[in-house]
């Protein structure tokens, strides 16, 4: 069963999502498929509007389809469903937020290309171990319409791009903050551990009155008491949480300690698997967190690097592929006859960045290069020069100058620390941002 999921985060956009296939508990979960809502009418009577959102609407067919998808998924996950009214309200709130984000993204000119959607589909198919050509068939088996699935994936990517612009890019981390963060990491166990956690948020508006604060506090205390009495945390999250992960049972997935929201990190580090925290109050409301599991993830970071240089020539109106390839073959022969590769690169290469250095690309991982370029380079022995190779940038001849195993631990630690420090602030910032844009929008519900 390919699960649905709201909040696809692809590596392409540097956000990390946990989209999982149904698997046994002992099996690491691959990435699942994001959600798709089937087309509404198919010749049926006119849809009823269940919410007006600025100059857009949410239709009853959308609400019913999404509610059904969520219900099926939760039943498959053995989560007891809340009352239908509660579930419909949760789903409608999500659809309203999605419509608000879609409108903002459209106004901002954020467009998702077919290439980006295709790359996302390839990634989803690969992570779920499904052949891309069979993906429409697999979706149809589960009741999804491929065209609708693709369209909703496009919208999901658009929302992630919007959040990247309006939330992630606005999180500033100074070099001093990074240094201080690394210093703290050296003295905390969380730096070497990963935590699987679930989360419940009882939201509080920024301008809440004392009465509203007290009402939210009492609600949070009631949820905490029910969790401590043994009610399933996932079920409580689906029913009561105001977080964007509510319909996933509050699941935040596996996070390294520093990647946890800042206000949770110290709390989770002191918890044991299966334990539920006390109430945590922040500017966004009251939080509960459950530690589901933990694991260690330390060790050095060794990468394979190659040292390459190349000469790049591009086709144009006067020189086609055959002509450019012939010119590169001639240069290759001249190098074999004693001419300098570096001198020829400086004089002829159309890669202006490396030509000034004699075509030298320095030490790097093969994965950073164009796939066709990398595949050709991987076959070379030290000092060997390739025959002309075509990539999306043009035609190349490549020379392998060396290869090595490189201990990238220090750089990797700083890079990862930056991402962790940023990610620790993203969840809270996203929840506040979502509430803000919700408050700024005109929303009229008609349930």
N, C-alpha and C positions, 0 to 999 in steps of 0.2 A: 504494500500500500504506500503510494507516494503521498506524503503529507503535504498539506498546504501550510503556508507561513506568511505572515505579514511583516515586512521589514527586511527584505533581501539586502545583504551587504556583500557586494562582490569585491574581490581583491583589486579589480580594475579601479575602484573608487576608494581604495585604502580604508574601508570600513569593514569590520569583521562580523559576519552573520553566521548563525548556527541553524542552517536549514537541513533537517535530518530525515533520512529514510527510516521507516520502522525497522528496528533491529532488536536482537536479544540484548539484555543488559550487558553481557560480556563483550559485545561487539562494538568497536568504535563506530560512532554514527557518522556516515557521510552526509553530504549536503543535500537537502531536500528541495522539492519544487516549491516555488512561491505560488500564491493563490491565483485562482482565475474565477471570475464570476461570469456565468453563462449569460448570453443575450436574453433580454427580458421578455419580449412579447411573443414572437413567432406567430403573429396573426391573432393573438388573444386580445381582449378588450383593452382600452387605454389604461396605462399604469396610473396608480394613485400616487401623488406626491406625499412622502412621509417627512421630508424636511426641505426647507428653503434655505440655501446657503449663499449669501450675497446674491449674485445674479445666476446662480446655478441651483440644482435640485438633487435630492436623493430620492429614487423611485422605490416603491414598495417591492417591485420585483428584485431589485438589487438587494434590499434588506432581507427578503425571504431567501434568496439564493445564498447570500453570505452567511445568514444564520444557519441554514441547512449545512453548509460546508463546515462551519465551526462545530456544529453539533455532531456531525459524523466523525470529525477528527477527535473531538474530546471523548466520544464513546470508544473509539479505537484505542485511545490512551487510558481507558478505564477510569476516566474522571466523571464523577456524578454531575449531571447538568443542573444548573440553577433553574429557577422557575423561568418559563418561557418569556415572561415580561421582562425579567431582569436580563436575560441573555439578549433579547432584542434591543434593549436599551444600550447594553455594552457594545453590541455590533453597530447600532446606529451612531453612537458616539465616534466609533472608529471611522465609519464611512463619512461622517461630517468632517472629521479632521483630514481625511484623505482628500475630500473635495476642496477644502480650504487650501491645502498644500498644492493641489493640482492647479488651482486658480492662480496662486502666487507664483508658481513655477512658470506658467504660461505668460503671465504679465512680465516676468523677469527675462523672457526669451530663452528659457532653458529647454532645449530640444534634445531628444535622444535619437541618434541615428540608427538606421537598420543594422549597421555594422556592430554598434554597441549591443543591440538586442541579440543579434546572432552570437556574439561572443558570450553573452550571458547564458544563452540557451546551451551553447557548447559546454560551458563551465558546469551548468546544472546537470546536463546529461553525463558528463565525465564523473562528477562527484557522486552521482547516484548509480554509476556503473551501468548506464543505459546508452545504447548506440543512438547518436543524434538522429539518424534516419528513422529510428523506431519510436522517437519521442512522441509524435502525434498519436501513434497507435496506443502507446502506454497511457497517455492522457485520456484518450477516448474510453479506454477500459475502465477508467475511474470517473467517467461522466463529464470530463472537461472538453470544451470546444477549443481546439488548438488556436484558432484566430483570436478568440477572446482571451485565452491564456497569454498569448503573445502580447496583446494590447495591454493587459494588466501588468505584465512584466515591464513593458515600456514605461507605464505610469509609475511603477515601483522604483525603477531606476531613476526616473525624473525626480521623485520625492527625495531619494537619497542624495542626488546631486544638489537639490535645494537645501537640504539639511547640512550638507558639506559646506555650502556657501554661507548659510545664515547662522550655523552653529559651530561646526568644527573649525572653520577658518578664522573664526573670531575668538578662539581660545588662544591666548598669547602665553607663551612660555619663554621666559628670559634665560640666558645662559646661567645666571646665578641660581635661578630656581632649579634648573636641571642639575647643577652641581650639588645643591643642597639635597635634592631628591636622591641622587646617587649616594651621598654620604649617609642618609638615613637608611637606604636599602641595604647597605653593608651590615647593618646592625639589626635587621629584622628578618624573621624566618619567611615572611610572605614573599620576599624577593625570589625564592627558589621553589615556591609552591604554586600549584594551580588549584582553584576552588570552583566547584560546581554549585551554584547558588540559585535560589528562587527568591522573589521579592514581591512585596505588596505595598502599594502606596495608597494612603487615604489623603487625597489632595486637599489643600487649603488655598483659597484664593489670596492673591497678594494683598487685597484690601479687605480681608475678612474681618467681620465684627467679632467682639469677644464671645457673643453667643454662638456664632458659626464655628469659632475655634473650639469652644467647649463641646459642641455637637460632634465635630470631627474627632476630637480627643476621645470622647466616649465610644464612638464607633470603632476607633482603632483599638481601644481597650477590649471591646467585645470580641473583635476578630482575634486579638492576641489570646484571650481566654479560651476561645474555641480551638485555636491551634494547639494550645498547651493541653487541652483535653483530648487531643488526638484526631481532630477532624483533618482530613487531607488538605495540605497546604495549597496544592494546585487547585482544588475545588474552591477554597476560600478566595484565592486570587481571581479566578474566573468570575466569581460572584460579586466581590467587593472592591477589588483593586482598581484604582484610577490610572494605573501606569499603562504605557503603550504595550507592555508585555502581558497584560491581563489575560487575553484570550489564548495565550500560550502557557497559562498556568503560572505566570510570573517568572518563567524560566529565563535566566540570564546566561545559561550555558557555562562553559569552562572559561575562567578568567585567571590570569596570573594575578597574584596579590595586588601589585601596583596598578593593575588595570581595573580593579574594582572601583566603583564610585568612592570618592575620598571619604565620605561620611560612613561608609560600610567597612573600609579596609581594616581598621583597628578592631572593630567588633568581630568580623568574620575570623580574623587571625586567632582569636581567643575561643572560638567555638569548636565543638566536636561534630562530626557528621551526624545528621538527624536532629540537631538542636535548632530551636527557633530563638531569635534574639528578643530582647525587650524592645519597647518602642524607641524609635530614634526620630527626633524632630529636626527638620530642616526648613528652609524657606519655602519648599514646595509642599510640605505637609508632614504626615506621620508615616514612618516606614517600619516594616517588619522584614526580616531576612531569614531564610532557612539555609543552612549549610547541608547540601545533599551528599557531597563527597569531596575528597581532596587527593592530590597526587604531587609528587616531586618532579621538578623539571630542570634540574641544574646540569652543568657540564660545559666544556669548552665549545667554541663555535669555530670549527675548521671548515674552510671553503676551498674549492678548487679554482685556481685562477690560471689564465693564459696570458702571455705577452705577445701581442700581434702588431703587425703593421700592414698597411694596404695602400693600394692606389685605386681611386674611384674615377670612372668615366661615365657620363650620362649620355643617353641618346638625345637627339634633337631633330629639327626638321631636315637637316643636311646629313646626319649620321644615324643610321638605323642600328638595330642590334648587331647585325652581322659585321658592320663596319667597326663599331666600338669594340666588339670582341676580337676582331683581327688586330686592332691597334694594341690592345692589351697583350695579345699573344706575342706581338713584335717586341713590346717592352720586356716581357718575361724572357725572351730569347736574348735580348741585350744584357739583362742582368746575369744570365748564365754565362755570357761571354765576357763578364768582368765589370760591367758598369754598375754604379752604386744604386741600390734600391732607393735609398733616402734621397739622393739627388734627383732621380726620376720622379719620385713622389712630390718633392717640392716644386718641380717644374710643371708637372702634368696633372696631379690629382685634383679632382673637383670637390674633395672633402676639405674645405678651407680650415676646419678646426684642427685636423691632423696633418695637413700638407706642410704647414710651417715647421713641423717636427719630423719631417721626412716620412710621413705616413704613420708615425708611431701612435698606437692607441693605448699604450700603457698596460699595466696589469689589471685584469678585470675578469669577472665570471662570464662564461660563454653565454649564459642565459640573458644577458642584457642586450645581446646583438639580435639583429634580424634573424629569424629561424633559418633561412636558406644560407645566410652568411655563416651562422654558427655551425650548421651541419657540415659545411665545407671545411671550416677551420678545425673542427673536431677530428677530422681524418688526417691532418697534417702531422708529420714528425718535426722535431726541432730543426730549424733552418730550411725546411721544405717550403716551396712556393707553389701555390695552387694554380690550376688553370683558371681562365676567366669564370667567375661565378656571378650569377644574376640575383640581385635582391630587389626589394621594393625601392631602393635608393638609386639603383643603377647597376653597372658592371664593375667587378673588383678582381684584382689579383691580391692574394693574401699570403703573408709569410708568417710562419710560426717561429717566434724568437725564444720561447721557453714556456714551461708549465710548472706549477708548484701547488703544494698544499699550504694554505695561508691561515694562520691563527688570527681570525678577525674578531676575537672575543671582545677586545676593548671597544672597537668601533661599533660592533653589534650591540654591546651593552648600552652604549650611549644612545644609539638609534632606537633601541627597544625601550629604553627608559623614557625617551622623549614621547614615544607613542603611548606608553603606559600612563605617563603623567597626563597627557592630553585625553586619553580614553577615560581616565578616572574622573574627568570633569564633564565628559560628553553626556552621560546619562542624565545627570541632574540638570545640565544646561538645556538638553533636549526637552525634558519634561516641562521646564519653565517656559521655554519657547513655544511649545505646543499649546500650553494654557494661555499664553499671551496672544497668539494668533487666533485662538478660539474666542477669546474675550473681545478681540478687535473686530471679529466678523459679525455680520448679521445672520443669526440662525433662528429659524422658526420651525420647531418640530411639530408634527401633526400625527403622532401615533394615536 
